[in-house]
Amino acid sequence: MKYYKAVLNKIASHNYTPRDGLLLLIVISLLFFGTAFGIISLLW
């Protein structure tokens, strides 16, 4: 949670590096696919 807040603070202050942006994209996509997979497994 601390790390997540640090990332959010970086985005808010607009001084994040492209690597941070890529990492955030990976985290968001993992969360999205994880949620989608959870919903699909519930429906089966």
Backbone as numpy.savetxt, mean C-alpha at the origin, in Angstrom:
# Nx Ny Nz CAx CAy CAz Cx Cy Cz
2.82 -0.30 11.78 1.99 0.90 11.78 2.86 2.17 11.78
3.95 2.13 12.54 4.88 3.27 12.56 5.42 3.54 11.17
5.81 2.47 10.47 6.36 2.60 9.12 5.33 3.19 8.17
4.09 2.74 8.30 2.99 3.21 7.46 2.80 4.72 7.64
2.85 5.16 8.90 2.70 6.59 9.21 3.86 7.38 8.61
5.06 6.82 8.69 6.24 7.49 8.13 6.10 7.67 6.63
5.58 6.65 5.96 5.36 6.72 4.51 4.31 7.78 4.19
3.23 7.81 4.97 2.18 8.81 4.77 2.71 10.22 4.97
3.57 10.38 5.98 4.17 11.69 6.24 5.06 12.12 5.08
5.78 11.17 4.50 6.65 11.45 3.36 5.82 11.93 2.18
4.69 11.28 1.94 3.82 11.65 0.83 3.23 13.04 1.08
2.82 13.28 2.31 2.21 14.56 2.67 3.21 15.71 2.49
4.48 15.45 2.77 5.49 16.50 2.66 6.11 16.58 1.26
5.69 15.68 0.37 6.13 15.67 -1.03 7.64 15.55 -1.21
8.31 14.81 -0.34 9.77 14.63 -0.51 10.13 13.15 -0.61
9.17 12.36 -1.10 9.42 10.92 -1.23 10.16 10.64 -2.53
10.96 9.58 -2.51 11.74 9.18 -3.69 10.89 8.26 -4.56
11.25 8.09 -5.82 10.50 7.17 -6.69 10.41 5.76 -6.12
11.46 5.36 -5.37 11.45 4.02 -4.77 10.33 3.91 -3.74
10.12 4.97 -2.98 9.02 4.98 -1.99 7.68 4.87 -2.69
7.55 5.57 -3.83 6.31 5.52 -4.61 6.05 4.11 -5.12
7.12 3.47 -5.59 7.01 2.09 -6.09 6.61 1.15 -4.97
7.22 1.34 -3.81 6.92 0.51 -2.64 5.46 0.68 -2.24
4.98 1.93 -2.29 3.59 2.20 -1.95 2.65 1.54 -2.94
3.01 1.58 -4.23 2.21 0.93 -5.27 2.12 -0.57 -5.01
3.24 -1.17 -4.63 3.28 -2.61 -4.35 2.38 -2.93 -3.15
2.48 -2.10 -2.10 1.67 -2.31 -0.89 0.18 -2.19 -1.21
-0.18 -1.15 -1.99 -1.59 -0.94 -2.35 -2.11 -2.10 -3.20
-1.29 -2.54 -4.17 -1.72 -3.65 -5.03 -1.86 -4.94 -4.24
-0.95 -5.16 -3.29 -1.03 -6.35 -2.44 -2.29 -6.32 -1.58
-2.60 -5.14 -1.03 -3.81 -4.99 -0.23 -5.05 -5.23 -1.08
-5.03 -4.67 -2.30 -6.16 -4.81 -3.20 -6.38 -6.27 -3.60
-5.28 -6.93 -4.04 -5.41 -8.33 -4.45 -5.74 -9.23 -3.27
-5.20 -8.90 -2.10 -5.51 -9.66 -0.89 -6.98 -9.58 -0.55
-7.54 -8.38 -0.67 -8.96 -8.17 -0.38 -9.82 -8.88 -1.43
-9.45 -8.71 -2.70 -10.20 -9.34 -3.79 -10.16 -10.86 -3.64
-8.97 -11.40 -3.31 -8.83 -12.84 -3.13 -9.68 -13.32 -1.96
-9.72 -12.52 -0.88 -10.52 -12.86 0.29 -12.00 -12.92 -0.04
-12.46 -11.94 -0.83 -13.87 -11.90 -1.23 -14.20 -13.09 -2.12
-13.30 -13.38 -3.08 -13.53 -14.51 -4.00 -13.58 -15.83 -3.23
-12.66 -16.00 -2.27 -12.63 -17.24 -1.49 -13.88 -17.37 -0.62
-14.43 -16.25 -0.19 -15.66 -16.28 0.60 -16.85 -16.68 -0.26
-16.83 -16.22 -1.52 -17.94 -16.50 -2.43 -17.96 -17.96 -2.89
-16.76 -18.58 -2.95 -16.71 -19.96 -3.43 -17.37 -20.93 -2.46
